[in-house]
Structures are given as C-alpha cells and as structure tokens.
C-alpha cells in the first residue's frame, strides 16, 4: 500500500474499493487491477511533473496520458465488476 499513500487521492478511493472486492476476487483479476493502478499512478505522476515544470510540457503527450488513464480506470472498473 506504500505506493498508494504517495499517489493521487482518487487512486486511494479506487484502491479501497478494490481492497474490499479482493476478498472475493480471483487472483488473476487482483493482479491485473493492481497493475492497472500502478500504470494510472505512473501516468498521473508524469502529467503532474509536466504541470510542475519538472518535465517538458507537451500538450499532446498530456492529452494522450489522460486518455490512457481514462481507459485504465475503465478496464479496472470492468475487472472489479467481473469479480
């Protein structure tokens, strides 16, 4: 849970929801959902770094990353709903 405490607040809510569902989740679904959350964190961090000036700001890249985040949230929601 260490990576969650350092990430964005909405990820914490997703994490709590998945933790609740994990009691009945198949192991392969659990692993995939955790991988998706890590990917979301990575992309959100990249966008934050662009906004803070730590990384070159590229609007096209930021849009691409935000669309990837949306897709990963959708996939994670589907995984949790299947469980």
C-alpha positions as CSV (number, residue, x, y, z in Angstrom):
1,X,0.0,0.0,0.0
2,X,3.1,2.3,0.1
3,X,2.7,3.4,-3.5
4,X,-0.9,4.4,-2.9
5,X,-0.2,6.7,0.0
6,X,2.2,8.7,-2.2
7,X,-0.2,8.9,-5.2
8,X,-3.3,11.0,-6.1
9,X,-6.4,11.0,-3.8
10,X,-8.8,9.4,-6.3
11,X,-6.4,6.4,-6.6
12,X,-6.8,5.9,-2.9
13,X,-10.6,5.6,-3.3
14,X,-10.1,3.1,-6.2
15,X,-7.6,1.2,-4.1
16,X,-10.1,1.0,-1.1
17,X,-12.8,-0.3,-3.4
18,X,-10.6,-3.0,-4.9
19,X,-9.3,-4.0,-1.4
20,X,-13.0,-4.5,-0.4
21,X,-13.6,-6.6,-3.5
22,X,-10.4,-8.6,-3.2
23,X,-11.9,-10.8,-0.6
24,X,-13.9,-12.5,-3.4
25,X,-11.6,-11.6,-6.4
26,X,-9.8,-14.2,-8.3
27,X,-6.0,-13.8,-8.0
28,X,-5.5,-13.1,-11.7
29,X,-8.1,-10.3,-11.5
30,X,-6.5,-8.9,-8.4
31,X,-3.1,-8.8,-10.1
32,X,-4.4,-7.1,-13.2
33,X,-6.3,-4.5,-11.2
34,X,-3.1,-3.7,-9.2
35,X,-1.1,-3.4,-12.4
36,X,-3.6,-1.0,-13.8
37,X,-3.5,1.1,-10.7
38,X,0.3,1.3,-10.9
39,X,0.0,2.3,-14.6
40,X,-2.5,5.0,-13.6
41,X,-0.2,6.3,-10.9
42,X,2.7,6.4,-13.3
43,X,0.8,8.4,-15.9
44,X,-0.7,10.8,-13.4
45,X,2.8,11.5,-12.0
46,X,4.0,12.3,-15.5
47,X,1.2,14.8,-16.0
48,X,1.9,16.3,-12.6
49,X,5.6,16.7,-13.4
50,X,4.7,18.5,-16.7
51,X,2.5,20.9,-14.7
52,X,5.2,21.5,-12.1
53,X,7.8,22.1,-14.8
54,X,9.9,19.1,-13.8
55,X,9.3,17.6,-17.2
56,X,9.0,19.4,-20.6
57,X,5.3,20.3,-21.0
58,X,3.9,18.7,-24.1
59,X,0.1,19.2,-24.5
60,X,-0.2,16.3,-27.0
61,X,1.5,14.0,-24.6
62,X,-0.6,15.2,-21.6
63,X,-3.8,14.5,-23.6
64,X,-2.5,11.1,-24.6
65,X,-1.7,10.2,-21.0
66,X,-5.0,11.4,-19.7
67,X,-6.8,9.3,-22.3
68,X,-4.7,6.3,-21.2
69,X,-5.7,7.0,-17.6
70,X,-9.4,7.1,-18.5
71,X,-9.0,3.8,-20.3
72,X,-7.2,2.1,-17.4
73,X,-9.9,3.3,-15.0
74,X,-12.5,1.8,-17.3
75,X,-10.6,-1.5,-17.5
76,X,-10.1,-1.6,-13.8
77,X,-13.8,-0.9,-13.2
78,X,-14.6,-3.8,-15.5
79,X,-12.3,-6.2,-13.7
80,X,-13.7,-5.3,-10.3
81,X,-17.3,-5.6,-11.6
82,X,-16.5,-9.1,-13.0
83,X,-15.4,-10.2,-9.6
